[in-house]
Amino acid sequence: MNKENRYELGLAKLREIDGEAGERVLDSLSDIAPDFARYLIEFPFGDIYCRPGLDLKSREIAVVAALTAMGNAAPQLKVHIQGALNVGVSREEMVETIMQMAVYAGFPAALNGLAVAKEVFLQNGI
């Protein structure tokens, strides 16, 4: 895979998962760190998300769990909760994933994650 392929594959994967939200993230970086925007597409989406070992639903569940556990990434969690919904994760699966993080990351992290999920659910009318 060449460098241009990584970018094109990553951009297609980003669009598949996040749609307009992903495009907004890239646009927000264009005037301050365009190289970082390219890295964001090439590595996570071009290299990792395109791997065959997990489907997108499983990958997004893992990302939601990780971002919830981090406890300091609410904007990214919001984007990935929406992405998870876009690739077929149900509201119930999302809530269970975030609740599971109370065991490993603590109740504050899970509470914050649930608050973000509630916001995304409201925006989607679910």
Z-matrix of the N, CA and C atoms (Angstrom, degrees):
N
C 1 1.447
C 2 1.524 1 108.33
N 3 1.321 2 117.16 1 128.08
C 4 1.458 3 119.26 2 178.68
C 5 1.533 4 110.37 3 -91.88
N 6 1.326 5 114.86 4 173.07
C 7 1.464 6 120.43 5 -174.81
C 8 1.527 7 111.77 6 -59.29
N 9 1.314 8 117.80 7 -41.22
C 10 1.464 9 120.73 8 -179.35
C 11 1.528 10 110.59 9 -66.92
N 12 1.328 11 116.81 10 -39.29
C 13 1.463 12 120.08 11 176.37
C 14 1.524 13 111.39 12 -60.41
N 15 1.326 14 116.71 13 -43.02
C 16 1.468 15 120.30 14 179.55
C 17 1.514 16 110.04 15 -56.74
N 18 1.319 17 116.03 16 -45.24
C 19 1.460 18 119.82 17 -178.31
C 20 1.524 19 110.74 18 -66.56
N 21 1.318 20 117.72 19 -48.32
C 22 1.466 21 121.34 20 -177.84
C 23 1.527 22 111.35 21 -63.96
N 24 1.333 23 117.10 22 -43.14
C 25 1.468 24 120.28 23 176.93
C 26 1.527 25 110.92 24 -63.66
N 27 1.321 26 116.04 25 -42.91
C 28 1.462 27 120.65 26 179.93
C 29 1.509 28 112.41 27 -64.39
N 30 1.315 29 116.68 28 -42.33
C 31 1.459 30 120.35 29 179.76
C 32 1.531 31 110.55 30 -64.96
N 33 1.314 32 117.06 31 -40.96
C 34 1.465 33 120.19 32 176.98
C 35 1.524 34 110.91 33 -62.82
N 36 1.330 35 117.27 34 -40.54
C 37 1.468 36 120.96 35 -179.93
C 38 1.522 37 110.30 36 -67.90
N 39 1.334 38 116.75 37 -42.83
C 40 1.464 39 120.82 38 177.07
C 41 1.525 40 110.41 39 -57.46
N 42 1.316 41 116.64 40 -46.05
C 43 1.469 42 120.42 41 179.64
C 44 1.523 43 111.45 42 -63.44
N 45 1.320 44 117.15 43 -37.48
C 46 1.462 45 121.66 44 178.94
C 47 1.525 46 110.96 45 -63.52
N 48 1.315 47 116.57 46 -38.90
C 49 1.463 48 121.30 47 -176.41
C 50 1.521 49 111.90 48 -86.03
N 51 1.318 50 116.52 49 -52.43
C 52 1.460 51 120.98 50 -167.93
C 53 1.517 52 115.57 51 -106.72
N 54 1.296 53 118.65 52 -13.91
C 55 1.456 54 120.38 53 179.53
C 56 1.514 55 112.08 54 55.86
N 57 1.322 56 116.44 55 -131.11
C 58 1.461 57 121.87 56 -176.37
C 59 1.525 58 113.26 57 -65.03
N 60 1.320 59 118.24 58 -31.32
C 61 1.467 60 120.31 59 -179.68
C 62 1.523 61 111.04 60 -61.38
N 63 1.307 62 116.68 61 -40.50
C 64 1.458 63 120.30 62 177.62
C 65 1.513 64 111.96 63 -65.95
N 66 1.313 65 116.07 64 -39.80
C 67 1.464 66 120.45 65 177.24
C 68 1.525 67 111.06 66 -62.58
N 69 1.319 68 117.15 67 -38.66
C 70 1.471 69 120.87 68 178.82
C 71 1.524 70 111.20 69 -64.09
N 72 1.322 71 117.60 70 -38.16
C 73 1.464 72 120.86 71 177.48
C 74 1.527 73 109.53 72 -62.22
N 75 1.314 74 116.79 73 -45.83
C 76 1.470 75 120.39 74 178.81
C 77 1.515 76 111.18 75 -62.49
N 78 1.322 77 116.55 76 -44.03
C 79 1.467 78 120.54 77 178.81
C 80 1.523 79 111.61 78 -60.91
N 81 1.331 80 116.62 79 -37.54
C 82 1.471 81 119.98 80 -178.61
C 83 1.527 82 111.98 81 -66.97
N 84 1.311 83 117.27 82 -20.52
C 85 1.467 84 121.41 83 -179.75
C 86 1.527 85 113.45 84 -95.80
N 87 1.324 86 117.01 85 -12.40
C 88 1.467 87 120.12 86 -171.35
C 89 1.524 88 113.81 87 -61.11
N 90 1.319 89 118.30 88 -31.88
C 91 1.464 90 119.70 89 -177.31
C 92 1.524 91 113.29 90 -93.97
N 93 1.314 92 117.49 91 -13.61
C 94 1.469 93 119.26 92 -177.99
C 95 1.527 94 112.58 93 -112.88
N 96 1.330 95 117.06 94 -37.56
C 97 1.464 96 119.50 95 -175.26
C 98 1.531 97 110.84 96 -150.83
N 99 1.323 98 117.52 97 66.98
C 100 1.470 99 118.59 98 -178.19
C 101 1.529 100 113.06 99 -61.61
N 102 1.321 101 117.45 100 -31.98
C 103 1.467 102 119.10 101 176.87
C 104 1.526 103 110.98 102 -64.37
N 105 1.341 104 116.83 103 -38.84
C 106 1.463 105 120.67 104 178.66
C 107 1.521 106 109.96 105 -63.95
N 108 1.326 107 117.45 106 -39.51
C 109 1.465 108 120.91 107 177.45
C 110 1.530 109 110.17 108 -59.23
N 111 1.329 110 116.35 109 -40.59
C 112 1.462 111 120.18 110 178.22
C 113 1.531 112 110.68 111 -65.27
N 114 1.337 113 116.64 112 -44.32
C 115 1.473 114 120.03 113 178.30
C 116 1.528 115 110.63 114 -60.44
N 117 1.324 116 115.94 115 -38.95
C 118 1.469 117 121.50 116 -179.79
C 119 1.528 118 111.23 117 -61.88
N 120 1.297 119 116.42 118 -33.54
C 121 1.465 120 120.47 119 177.62
C 122 1.522 121 111.11 120 -79.54
N 123 1.325 122 116.53 121 -47.22
C 124 1.462 123 120.34 122 -172.94
C 125 1.528 124 113.27 123 -66.68
N 126 1.324 125 117.70 124 -50.12
C 127 1.467 126 118.16 125 -173.67
C 128 1.530 127 112.97 126 -78.01
N 129 1.337 128 119.29 127 -66.05
C 130 1.466 129 116.14 128 -175.24
C 131 1.528 130 113.50 129 -63.78
N 132 1.330 131 117.03 130 -45.13
C 133 1.461 132 118.76 131 -173.82
C 134 1.528 133 112.73 132 -89.48
N 135 1.323 134 118.11 133 -38.61
C 136 1.459 135 120.60 134 179.93
C 137 1.516 136 113.81 135 -76.92
N 138 1.335 137 116.32 136 -40.33
C 139 1.463 138 120.07 137 -176.96
C 140 1.535 139 112.76 138 -93.41
N 141 1.317 140 117.73 139 -48.94
C 142 1.467 141 120.80 140 -171.79
C 143 1.530 142 112.81 141 -86.17
N 144 1.317 143 117.92 142 -54.07
C 145 1.463 144 120.53 143 -177.70
C 146 1.526 145 112.68 144 -62.77
N 147 1.321 146 118.22 145 -24.78
C 148 1.465 147 121.51 146 -179.26
C 149 1.526 148 113.29 147 -85.54
N 150 1.322 149 117.46 148 -2.53
C 151 1.461 150 119.98 149 178.47
C 152 1.528 151 109.85 150 -67.44
N 153 1.323 152 117.72 151 152.51
C 154 1.463 153 121.05 152 -174.88
C 155 1.533 154 115.77 153 -83.44
N 156 1.318 155 120.26 154 -9.83
C 157 1.465 156 121.25 155 -169.99
C 158 1.514 157 117.34 156 -70.51
N 159 1.331 158 118.23 157 -24.32
C 160 1.465 159 122.08 158 179.30
C 161 1.513 160 109.52 159 -135.19
N 162 1.328 161 116.40 160 148.53
C 163 1.455 162 118.97 161 173.28
C 164 1.534 163 109.05 162 -80.42
N 165 1.319 164 116.56 163 168.68
C 166 1.466 165 120.39 164 -176.62
C 167 1.520 166 112.58 165 -63.16
N 168 1.309 167 117.53 166 -35.09
C 169 1.466 168 120.77 167 178.48
C 170 1.532 169 109.98 168 -60.56
N 171 1.318 170 116.91 169 -47.81
C 172 1.469 171 120.85 170 179.34
C 173 1.520 172 111.33 171 -64.11
N 174 1.317 173 117.09 172 -40.40
C 175 1.468 174 120.66 173 179.27
C 176 1.529 175 110.80 174 -63.40
N 177 1.313 176 117.19 175 -43.44
C 178 1.460 177 119.34 176 -178.84
C 179 1.526 178 111.60 177 -69.40
N 180 1.324 179 118.70 178 -35.22
C 181 1.470 180 120.55 179 174.24
C 182 1.527 181 109.34 180 -60.31
N 183 1.334 182 116.32 181 -43.88
C 184 1.467 183 120.14 182 179.11
C 185 1.527 184 111.14 183 -62.78
N 186 1.323 185 117.33 184 -41.03
C 187 1.462 186 121.04 185 -179.60
C 188 1.526 187 110.59 186 -66.48
N 189 1.319 188 117.03 187 -43.67
C 190 1.466 189 120.15 188 177.91
C 191 1.528 190 110.13 189 -60.36
N 192 1.313 191 117.04 190 -42.49
C 193 1.466 192 120.40 191 177.97
C 194 1.532 193 110.61 192 -61.90
N 195 1.313 194 117.33 193 -46.94
C 196 1.467 195 120.84 194 -177.84
C 197 1.522 196 111.59 195 -64.38
N 198 1.318 197 117.26 196 -46.06
C 199 1.465 198 119.88 197 -179.44
C 200 1.516 199 111.89 198 -66.03
N 201 1.333 200 116.58 199 -36.28
C 202 1.465 201 120.09 200 175.25
C 203 1.521 202 109.71 201 -62.64
N 204 1.316 203 116.53 202 -47.25
C 205 1.465 204 120.94 203 -178.57
C 206 1.525 205 111.54 204 -62.97
N 207 1.323 206 117.57 205 -34.96
C 208 1.466 207 120.01 206 177.93
C 209 1.522 208 110.73 207 -60.16
N 210 1.311 209 116.27 208 -40.91
C 211 1.453 210 120.33 209 175.94
C 212 1.517 211 115.34 210 76.75
N 213 1.313 212 118.67 211 1.31
C 214 1.466 213 120.29 212 -177.17
C 215 1.518 214 112.26 213 -135.00
N 216 1.321 215 116.50 214 26.05
C 217 1.459 216 120.57 215 -174.59
C 218 1.527 217 111.31 216 -132.45
N 219 1.324 218 117.14 217 44.57
C 220 1.467 219 120.85 218 -175.93
C 221 1.532 220 113.75 219 -56.55
N 222 1.338 221 120.18 220 -42.59
C 223 1.474 222 117.41 221 179.03
C 224 1.530 223 112.80 222 -62.16
N 225 1.322 224 116.67 223 -40.72
C 226 1.462 225 119.97 224 178.85
C 227 1.532 226 110.62 225 -70.31
N 228 1.326 227 116.41 226 -36.67
C 229 1.463 228 120.04 227 177.48
C 230 1.525 229 110.11 228 -61.87
N 231 1.308 230 116.82 229 -42.02
C 232 1.460 231 120.73 230 178.78
C 233 1.531 232 110.96 231 -59.20
N 234 1.318 233 116.62 232 -46.66
C 235 1.465 234 120.96 233 179.23
C 236 1.526 235 110.40 234 -61.57
N 237 1.324 236 117.12 235 -41.88
C 238 1.463 237 119.56 236 -176.34
C 239 1.523 238 112.82 237 -78.37
N 240 1.309 239 119.00 238 -26.61
C 241 1.466 240 119.44 239 171.67
C 242 1.523 241 108.80 240 -65.32
N 243 1.328 242 116.15 241 -43.63
C 244 1.466 243 119.09 242 176.21
C 245 1.522 244 110.40 243 -62.14
N 246 1.329 245 116.90 244 -43.03
C 247 1.462 246 120.35 245 177.67
C 248 1.520 247 112.07 246 -61.01
N 249 1.322 248 115.98 247 -40.25
C 250 1.468 249 119.87 248 178.44
C 251 1.521 250 110.65 249 -62.40
N 252 1.308 251 116.55 250 -43.21
C 253 1.465 252 120.02 251 176.50
C 254 1.527 253 109.82 252 -61.04
N 255 1.325 254 116.90 253 -40.74
C 256 1.467 255 121.31 254 -178.98
C 257 1.521 256 112.96 255 -62.56
N 258 1.339 257 117.37 256 -29.56
C 259 1.473 258 119.54 257 -178.04
C 260 1.523 259 112.76 258 -102.16
N 261 1.341 260 117.05 259 12.72
C 262 1.456 261 119.64 260 170.32
C 263 1.511 262 117.72 261 106.82
N 264 1.325 263 118.93 262 4.59
C 265 1.461 264 119.92 263 175.69
C 266 1.529 265 107.24 264 -74.17
N 267 1.312 266 116.42 265 131.77
C 268 1.462 267 120.21 266 -178.72
C 269 1.525 268 111.20 267 -82.40
N 270 1.299 269 115.68 268 163.65
C 271 1.466 270 121.45 269 174.96
C 272 1.526 271 109.84 270 -55.16
N 273 1.322 272 116.69 271 -45.24
C 274 1.467 273 121.36 272 -177.97
C 275 1.526 274 111.26 273 -63.58
N 276 1.324 275 117.47 274 -42.96
C 277 1.466 276 120.69 275 178.00
C 278 1.525 277 110.98 276 -63.12
N 279 1.314 278 116.10 277 -39.07
C 280 1.464 279 120.79 278 179.40
C 281 1.526 280 110.67 279 -63.87
N 282 1.322 281 115.98 280 -47.75
C 283 1.463 282 120.33 281 -179.44
C 284 1.525 283 110.03 282 -62.10
N 285 1.308 284 117.69 283 -43.81
C 286 1.470 285 120.76 284 179.76
C 287 1.529 286 111.42 285 -63.75
N 288 1.313 287 116.91 286 -40.75
C 289 1.468 288 120.90 287 177.90
C 290 1.521 289 110.40 288 -59.91
N 291 1.319 290 116.27 289 -47.16
C 292 1.464 291 120.54 290 -178.50
C 293 1.524 292 110.80 291 -67.75
N 294 1.330 293 117.56 292 -41.50
C 295 1.468 294 119.95 293 177.62
C 296 1.525 295 111.64 294 -61.47
N 297 1.329 296 117.13 295 -37.05
C 298 1.463 297 121.62 296 178.66
C 299 1.531 298 111.21 297 -58.53
N 300 1.312 299 116.59 298 -30.53
C 301 1.464 300 120.90 299 -178.50
C 302 1.528 301 112.32 300 -69.66
N 303 1.327 302 118.74 301 -16.61
C 304 1.467 303 120.62 302 175.17
C 305 1.525 304 110.45 303 -60.90
N 306 1.331 305 116.51 304 -33.42
C 307 1.461 306 121.20 305 -179.75
C 308 1.527 307 111.07 306 -67.84
N 309 1.318 308 117.22 307 -38.78
C 310 1.455 309 121.77 308 -171.75
C 311 1.526 310 114.33 309 -102.47
N 312 1.325 311 116.87 310 -25.84
C 313 1.469 312 119.83 311 -176.66
C 314 1.514 313 112.82 312 -119.66
N 315 1.326 314 117.21 313 -6.96
C 316 1.456 315 121.18 314 178.78
C 317 1.524 316 113.34 315 99.65
N 318 1.325 317 113.35 316 160.54
C 319 1.455 318 119.89 317 -179.05
C 320 1.527 319 112.96 318 -64.49
N 321 1.336 320 120.17 319 -38.90
C 322 1.468 321 118.38 320 179.02
C 323 1.532 322 112.49 321 -59.19
N 324 1.317 323 117.69 322 -42.77
C 325 1.465 324 120.24 323 179.21
C 326 1.526 325 110.80 324 -63.33
N 327 1.321 326 116.89 325 -43.12
C 328 1.466 327 120.44 326 179.05
C 329 1.529 328 111.13 327 -66.53
N 330 1.309 329 116.92 328 -41.39
C 331 1.469 330 119.75 329 177.68
C 332 1.525 331 111.35 330 -61.33
N 333 1.323 332 116.63 331 -43.74
C 334 1.465 333 120.18 332 177.74
C 335 1.525 334 110.72 333 -63.22
N 336 1.321 335 116.55 334 -41.41
C 337 1.459 336 120.36 335 178.44
C 338 1.516 337 112.03 336 -63.40
N 339 1.325 338 116.41 337 -41.36
C 340 1.465 339 119.69 338 178.42
C 341 1.522 340 111.44 339 -65.67
N 342 1.324 341 117.43 340 -35.44
C 343 1.465 342 120.56 341 177.33
C 344 1.531 343 110.61 342 -64.03
N 345 1.327 344 116.57 343 -41.49
C 346 1.463 345 120.48 344 177.69
C 347 1.528 346 109.51 345 -65.28
N 348 1.330 347 116.76 346 -44.19
C 349 1.459 348 120.43 347 179.40
C 350 1.527 349 110.83 348 -60.46
N 351 1.310 350 116.70 349 -43.35
C 352 1.464 351 120.42 350 179.52
C 353 1.524 352 110.73 351 -58.40
N 354 1.333 353 116.74 352 -42.34
C 355 1.454 354 121.52 353 178.24
C 356 1.538 355 111.00 354 -60.72
N 357 1.328 356 116.18 355 -46.02
C 358 1.462 357 120.40 356 179.97
C 359 1.523 358 110.17 357 -65.93
N 360 1.320 359 118.04 358 -41.72
C 361 1.460 360 120.99 359 178.93
C 362 1.522 361 110.94 360 -60.85
N 363 1.325 362 116.47 361 -43.37
C 364 1.471 363 120.75 362 178.65
C 365 1.527 364 110.87 363 -61.77
N 366 1.325 365 116.23 364 -42.33
C 367 1.465 366 120.29 365 179.39
C 368 1.529 367 111.59 366 -63.71
N 369 1.326 368 116.19 367 -27.64
C 370 1.464 369 121.33 368 -179.57
C 371 1.532 370 113.01 369 -96.65
N 372 1.327 371 116.11 370 -1.44
C 373 1.460 372 119.47 371 -179.90
C 374 1.521 373 113.87 372 67.27
N 375 1.353 374 115.38 373 33.31
C 376 1.475 375 118.07 374 178.96
C 377 1.515 376 111.08 375 -123.58
